[in-house]
Amino acid sequence: MPLITIQQSPGRTLDQRRLLVKRITEAFQEAYGLPAEAVTIFLQDYEDDMWGKGGLLKSDRA
């Protein structure tokens, strides 16, 4: 069964996270014909000093 991990910067509201989990679950139900209970989603928030792009930490970008 699908195990989805979403890695993102913090700042989303609880309602936004609820909607995201709902819509992703619905997409797997439609595409794979799975019951909602078969879809597991983890949301991982990473502070700006915990990830980088282009050789710089996000916290070092202006």
Secondary structure, 3 states (H helix, E strand, C coil): CCEEEEEECCCCCHHHHHHHHHHHHHHHHHHHCCCHHHCEEEEEECCHHHCEECCEEHHHCC
